[in-house]
Amino acid sequence: MKFSNCNGKRKVQYESSEPADFKVDEDGMVYAVRSFPLSSEHAKFLIYAQDKETQEKWQVAVKLSLKPTLPEDSVKESQEIEEIVFPRQVTKHNGHLQRQKRDWVIPPINLPENSRGPFPQELVRIRSDRDKNLSLRYSVTGPGADQPPTGIFIINPISGQLSVTKPLDRELIARFHLRAHAVDINGNQVENPIDIVINVIDMNDNRPEFLHQVWNGTVPEGSKPGTYVMTVTAIDADDPNALNGMLRYRILSQAPSTPSPNMFTINNETGDIITVAAGLDREKVQQYTLIIQATDMEGNPTYGLSNTATAVITVTDVNDNPPEFTAMTFYGEVPENRVDVIVANLTVTDKDQPHTPAWNAAYRITSGDPTGRFAIQTDPNSNDGLVTVVKPIDFETNRMFVLTVAAENQVPLAKGIQHPPQSTATVSVTVIDVNENPYFAPNPKIIRQEEGLHAGTMLTTFTAQDPDRYMQQNIRYTKLSDPANWLKIDPVNGQITTIAVLDRESPNVKNNIYNATFLASDNGIPPMSGTGTLQIYLLDINDNAPQVLPQEAETCETPDPNSINITALDYDIDPNAGPFAFDLPLSPATIKRNWTITRLNGDFAQLNLKIKFLEAGIYEVPIIITDSGNPPKSNISILRVKVCQCDSNGDCTDVDRIVGAGLGTGAIVAILLCIIILLVLVLMFVVWMKRRDKERQAKQLLIDPEDDVRDNILKYDEEGGGEEDQDYDLSQLQQPDTVEPDAIKPVGIRRLDERPIHAEPQYPVRSAAPHPGDIGDFINEGLKAADNDPTAPPYDSLLVFDYEGSGSTAGSLSSLNSSSSGGEQDYDYLNDWGPRFKKLADMYGGGDE
């Protein structure tokens, strides 16, 4: 029961009219106090609600009936329609208006979902006790009536009959809250609205649904019974608080069924899957497939609805199998002195899952390799052990190795495994002898010798050793490097002899040491060789005389204010160098008369003027320098001294320097080279100018350059014998462009007056737009071709030089002024031909002249 009050502050206490049979808790729950038979007739009792403060009391009637067990159609017929009456507003008591106690809140109407009808199906009848005096109209409002979803519930406005129009679905809407109204025909409210709650009773109309159709889980192999594996979950859309939504799980099948058909079990309420049997072995069964069933109605197989899903359980690997060698002994071989060579391949088997720490093998050498010459690496793909040489092996020292190796997994074996954790095997490695390089010992070899040894002196014996003791081989020696070419070596016994004088002061000697390299080669297959270095530490002898340093100096004409400091340069070293003794020679006498030398210390001396004044100039002063060798070595060294005029500070004021008095060899050579280069350039320029002048002369015209060649007649040969010479082919004058140049005829062929039968001559062709300077070349080439042409007319006849066009009114120019011309001719008309014929008019138009 639920009690509703207006202000919400009332504290009520519930009581039953039949407390011996029914009681009411403080939350309004009505329950039976005892067990008693209930007849088919309706039982009715009252429930009171009393205000604890005002003692005001309300009541509501409770009708009790047997739970229907008939079908829904029979239930409707067996029940009469409940009537809900609006509570009265006021009553008259002792002549005063008194408020009527309201009924209890209208109990909810329970309506099963998925009802089959017929529809509309009557639920309750709403009535007001004022319908006796007034004509009332009833209506309902709320979701399901006039609000979405509309039209589910309807009410007869006259009778107040509330009905449902279609089946309900609790999974969509589990409860409807409607409000009933009563108004008169004018629409005036005559009753306060009352609340009607309709509960949709759940029916088992939904099957359980698994969250996933396939569930994946893992379990380690060898797991003990009771090990948790995974949890499967299903949901039911029906009421979870009712039997329709209470699920139970069970395993329908297991595949494969080895080693036991019941390796797993499931908690029927939570869906947890655990192991119930021992014997999980990944090497035998890697995966199990379970069919899981979920049934509602608490698993009732008769009335419950069921659904299934698949659980795939993978058995994960643990290290329960150690690696095992496939053989007890492995064999390999390796050439000596080779490293990073695989000499043996160790193979193992492991039943665990490949490429996991439980399968990966780790190898180690337990004995047989005290010097650490071998190492074993694991092939990540095949899991094989690769025995590799990491340090060179000498055949002459070790011919064979016998190694003991062990293999184990990267992770330790699982607890309880009875197998040994590792497997062992033997590796026999044979060393192969190969031809090795001869080697010199010691290398380098150092000897001490005095410089100055003469050629042919035997210095030492430098031999090499052959490490191949078990091979019969010969070694021969050759010289590989000898910068100064001082040495030779005997090819058989390795004796080293000098072939030149050893000089410690040679530029090939560094820090008194001379290095020479020799090669030793054997006759093995293949032949091998080795090198050795001989270092000769040369001891100094006093073989170099000291020299003055510097070799040039300057001083003033008077002894004051400066002097010359000198030292000595000696290529020898102590004790064959300083301290030095400095002195002046006796001759010429002017040396000691003009100069004096004073020793400052063992390495320096001072040269000064002895006289008060010495004329400026260049003086060569010989100085005797003696070293401290045993025996000592002396040398007269020349010091070039420039005596100059000096200022008050002692600095020379002369312009000329010492280099002005004499030039060095390098300067002289440079000057000579510059002179030679200048002469060659001048000669080349002269030759070029002469060639250019010659070319210009060859291209000059044979006539006056002021006249146009094409406007004048050129005289280039003697005139011929007359008009009879005109018997020649003039076709060349008509089409000279067809004439092609030909090779020049041989010189020496004499021309005849009559034309021989020969091939047509070929004369040079003049270009269409020639340069004036090319005309001379063109004429010269034409003369050469005519002189060597046996088919040409007589030498005094017309020669073809160029084509001047057709239609000329001029006659032949052959044999001008010839005695056989037939008389005098008048050439005065040439003056009328214009300036182009002015030359001819001057030559032939002047009468007898």
WORAHU-V743943 format. One record per pair of residues at least 4 apart in sequence whose C-alpha atoms are under 6 Angstrom apart, sorted by the first residue. I is the first residue (numbers start at 1). J is the second residue. If there is no record, write none. Layout:
i | j
I | J
I | J
This chain:
i | j
1 | 28
2 | 28
3 | 105
11 | 51
11 | 52
12 | 49
12 | 50
12 | 51
12 | 52
13 | 49
13 | 50
14 | 48
14 | 49
15 | 47
15 | 48
16 | 23
16 | 47
17 | 46
18 | 22
19 | 23
21 | 32
21 | 33
22 | 31
22 | 32
22 | 33
23 | 30
23 | 31
24 | 28
24 | 29
24 | 30
25 | 29
42 | 64
42 | 65
43 | 63
43 | 64
44 | 62
44 | 63
44 | 64
45 | 61
45 | 62
46 | 60
46 | 61
46 | 62
47 | 59
47 | 60
48 | 58
48 | 59
49 | 57
49 | 58
50 | 55
50 | 56
50 | 57
51 | 55
51 | 56
58 | 101
60 | 103
60 | 104
70 | 74
74 | 78
81 | 124
82 | 124
83 | 124
83 | 125
83 | 126
84 | 125
84 | 126
85 | 126
85 | 127
85 | 128
86 | 128
87 | 102
89 | 100
90 | 98
90 | 99
90 | 100
91 | 97
91 | 98
92 | 96
92 | 97
92 | 98
108 | 197
108 | 198
109 | 198
109 | 199
110 | 198
110 | 199
110 | 200
111 | 200
111 | 201
112 | 200
112 | 201
113 | 168
113 | 169
113 | 200
113 | 201
114 | 167
114 | 168
115 | 167
119 | 165
120 | 163
120 | 164
120 | 165
121 | 163
121 | 164
122 | 162
122 | 163
123 | 162
123 | 163
124 | 162
125 | 160
125 | 161
125 | 162
126 | 160
131 | 135
131 | 136
135 | 184
136 | 183
136 | 184
137 | 157
137 | 158
137 | 182
137 | 183
137 | 184
138 | 157
138 | 160
138 | 181
138 | 182
139 | 157
139 | 180
139 | 181
140 | 179
140 | 180
141 | 145
141 | 146
141 | 178
141 | 179
142 | 146
142 | 147
142 | 178
143 | 147
143 | 148
144 | 148
144 | 149
144 | 150
144 | 152
144 | 153
145 | 150
145 | 151
145 | 152
145 | 153
146 | 150
152 | 164
152 | 165
153 | 163
153 | 164
154 | 162
154 | 163
155 | 160
155 | 161
155 | 162
156 | 160
156 | 161
170 | 174
170 | 200
170 | 202
174 | 200
175 | 198
175 | 199
175 | 200
176 | 197
176 | 198
177 | 196
177 | 197
178 | 195
178 | 196
179 | 194
179 | 195
179 | 196
180 | 193
180 | 194
181 | 193
182 | 191
183 | 187
183 | 188
183 | 189
183 | 190
184 | 188
204 | 244
207 | 305
207 | 306
208 | 235
208 | 236
208 | 307
209 | 234
209 | 235
210 | 233
210 | 234
211 | 234
213 | 309
214 | 310
214 | 311
215 | 311
215 | 312
216 | 311
216 | 312
216 | 313
217 | 230
217 | 313
218 | 313
218 | 314
218 | 315
219 | 229
219 | 315
219 | 316
220 | 315
220 | 316
221 | 280
221 | 281
221 | 282
221 | 315
221 | 316
222 | 280
224 | 278
225 | 275
225 | 276
225 | 277
225 | 278
226 | 274
226 | 275
226 | 276
227 | 274
227 | 275
228 | 274
229 | 273
229 | 274
230 | 272
230 | 273
231 | 271
231 | 272
231 | 273
232 | 271
236 | 245
238 | 244
238 | 245
239 | 245
240 | 245
240 | 246
243 | 297
244 | 296
244 | 297
245 | 296
246 | 296
246 | 297
246 | 298
247 | 295
247 | 296
247 | 298
248 | 268
248 | 269
248 | 294
248 | 295
248 | 298
248 | 299
249 | 268
249 | 293
249 | 294
250 | 268
250 | 292
250 | 293
251 | 291
251 | 292
252 | 291
252 | 292
253 | 290
253 | 291
254 | 289
254 | 290
255 | 288
255 | 289
257 | 261
263 | 275
263 | 276
263 | 277
264 | 274
264 | 275
264 | 276
265 | 273
265 | 274
266 | 271
266 | 272
266 | 273
267 | 271
267 | 272
282 | 286
282 | 315
286 | 315
287 | 313
287 | 314
287 | 315
288 | 312
288 | 313
289 | 311
289 | 312
290 | 310
290 | 311
291 | 309
291 | 310
292 | 308
292 | 309
293 | 307
293 | 308
294 | 306
294 | 307
295 | 299
295 | 304
295 | 305
295 | 306
296 | 304
296 | 305
297 | 304
300 | 304
319 | 358
319 | 413
319 | 414
320 | 413
320 | 414
322 | 421
323 | 348
323 | 349
323 | 350
323 | 408
324 | 348
324 | 349
324 | 423
325 | 347
325 | 348
326 | 347
326 | 348
328 | 425
329 | 425
329 | 426
329 | 427
330 | 427
331 | 427
331 | 428
331 | 429
332 | 343
332 | 344
332 | 429
333 | 343
333 | 429
333 | 430
333 | 431
334 | 343
334 | 431
334 | 432
335 | 431
335 | 432
336 | 393
336 | 394
336 | 395
336 | 431
336 | 432
336 | 433
337 | 392
337 | 393
338 | 392
339 | 389
339 | 390
339 | 391
339 | 392
340 | 388
340 | 389
340 | 390
341 | 388
341 | 389
342 | 387
342 | 388
343 | 387
343 | 388
344 | 387
345 | 385
345 | 386
346 | 384
346 | 385
347 | 384
352 | 359
354 | 359
356 | 360
357 | 410
357 | 411
358 | 409
358 | 411
360 | 409
361 | 408
361 | 409
362 | 407
362 | 408
362 | 409
363 | 406
363 | 407
364 | 405
364 | 406
365 | 404
365 | 405
366 | 404
366 | 405
367 | 403
367 | 404
368 | 402
368 | 403
373 | 389
373 | 390
373 | 391
374 | 388
374 | 389
374 | 390
375 | 387
375 | 388
376 | 385
376 | 386
376 | 387
377 | 385
377 | 386
378 | 383
378 | 384
378 | 385
379 | 383
379 | 384
395 | 399
395 | 431
395 | 433
399 | 431
400 | 429
400 | 430
400 | 431
401 | 428
401 | 429
402 | 427
402 | 428
403 | 426
403 | 427
404 | 425
404 | 426
405 | 424
405 | 425
406 | 423
406 | 424
407 | 422
407 | 423
408 | 422
437 | 528
437 | 529
437 | 530
438 | 465
438 | 466
438 | 529
438 | 530
439 | 464
439 | 465
439 | 530
440 | 464
440 | 532
443 | 532
444 | 533
444 | 534
445 | 534
445 | 535
446 | 535
446 | 536
447 | 536
447 | 537
448 | 536
448 | 537
449 | 538
449 | 539
450 | 538
450 | 539
451 | 502
451 | 503
451 | 504
451 | 538
451 | 539
452 | 501
452 | 502
452 | 503
453 | 501
453 | 502
454 | 501
455 | 498
455 | 499
455 | 500
455 | 501
456 | 497
456 | 498
456 | 499
457 | 497
457 | 498
458 | 496
458 | 497
459 | 496
459 | 497
460 | 495
460 | 496
461 | 494
461 | 495
461 | 496
462 | 494
463 | 494
473 | 523
474 | 522
474 | 523
475 | 521
475 | 522
476 | 491
476 | 492
476 | 520
476 | 521
477 | 491
477 | 519
477 | 520
478 | 491
478 | 518
478 | 519
479 | 518
480 | 517
480 | 518
480 | 519
481 | 516
481 | 517
482 | 516
486 | 498
486 | 499
486 | 500
487 | 497
487 | 498
487 | 499
488 | 496
488 | 497
489 | 494
489 | 495
489 | 496
490 | 494
490 | 495
504 | 538
509 | 513
509 | 514
512 | 537
512 | 538
513 | 536
513 | 537
514 | 535
514 | 536
515 | 534
515 | 535
516 | 533
516 | 534
517 | 532
517 | 533
518 | 531
518 | 532
519 | 530
519 | 531
520 | 529
520 | 530
521 | 528
521 | 529
522 | 527
522 | 528
523 | 527
542 | 576
542 | 629
545 | 633
545 | 634
545 | 635
546 | 568
546 | 569
546 | 570
547 | 568
547 | 569
547 | 637
548 | 567
548 | 568
548 | 637
549 | 566
549 | 567
549 | 568
551 | 639
552 | 639
552 | 640
552 | 641
553 | 641
554 | 641
554 | 642
554 | 643
555 | 643
556 | 643
556 | 644
556 | 645
556 | 646
557 | 613
557 | 614
557 | 643
557 | 644
557 | 645
558 | 612
558 | 613
559 | 609
561 | 650
563 | 608
564 | 606
564 | 607
565 | 605
565 | 606
566 | 604
566 | 605
567 | 603
567 | 604
570 | 577
572 | 576
572 | 577
573 | 577
576 | 628
576 | 629
577 | 627
577 | 628
578 | 627
578 | 628
579 | 602
579 | 603
580 | 602
580 | 603
580 | 626
580 | 627
581 | 625
581 | 626
582 | 624
582 | 625
583 | 623
583 | 624
584 | 623
584 | 624
590 | 594
591 | 595
594 | 609
594 | 610
594 | 611
595 | 608
595 | 609
595 | 610
596 | 607
596 | 608
596 | 610
597 | 606
597 | 607
598 | 605
598 | 606
599 | 605
600 | 604
600 | 605
616 | 643
616 | 644
617 | 642
617 | 643
618 | 641
618 | 642
619 | 640
619 | 641
620 | 639
620 | 640
621 | 638
621 | 639
622 | 637
622 | 638
623 | 636
623 | 637
624 | 635
624 | 636
625 | 634
625 | 635
626 | 633
626 | 634
627 | 632
627 | 633
628 | 632
644 | 652
645 | 652
645 | 653
646 | 650
646 | 651
646 | 652
646 | 653
647 | 651
656 | 660
659 | 663
699 | 773
699 | 774
699 | 776
699 | 777
700 | 776
701 | 776
711 | 836
718 | 796
719 | 796
719 | 815
720 | 796
720 | 797
720 | 815
722 | 815
722 | 818
722 | 820
732 | 736
739 | 762
740 | 762
741 | 762
741 | 763
741 | 764
742 | 762
744 | 785
745 | 788
747 | 788
751 | 790
753 | 794
755 | 791
756 | 791
827 | 844
827 | 845
828 | 845
830 | 841
831 | 841
840 | 844
841 | 845
